[in-house]
Amino acid sequence: MASSGHATLVAVFLLLVASCALPQRGEDQVSAQQVVARLALYEDSMRRMDYDQSADMFTESGEVSSVGAAAVQGREAIRKFLKSFAASRILAYSTLADSTAVDGHLATQRGVYSQTVIVPAGDTILVHGRFEALWSHQPNGDWQLQRMHTIPIK
């Protein structure tokens, strides 16, 4: 009988330890809200063409990719890539996440994006499609982009 009580205590102890190691549902909800806010900040920086702020939202090894194009890797390479569009003018830029999922220190968002741009030749171009963002929770508490991938719709 004593061994049964001991086994129960060990099981309860293991459950308590496991529950402390896993993020709580409330923590994930707060983290998801933080990620949604970071996406809004990214959207705003892109709309304003503040490419330094946009690039700074990526991890050092972050990546921007799109179907049919080579990936741009590294924060400074992303900054250079974004600044290559400085001669264009963004009229509208929007992202709308239809899902935000947090799993510990990582978060994934999926949704739709749209941007209207006047290119240097004077043409107005509308680009829209789906996006997938992978965010990483940093030791300083910020969420930074590890990857922003877009799938344009033709």
Secondary structure, 3 states (H helix, E strand, C coil): CHHHHHHHHHHHHHHHHHHHHCCCHHHHHHHHHHHHHHHHHHHHHHHCCCHHHHHHCEEEEEEEEECCCCCEECHHHHHHHHHCCCCCEEEEEEEEEEEEEEECCEEEEEEEEEEEEECCCCCEEEEEEEEEEEEEECCCCCEEEEEEEEEECC
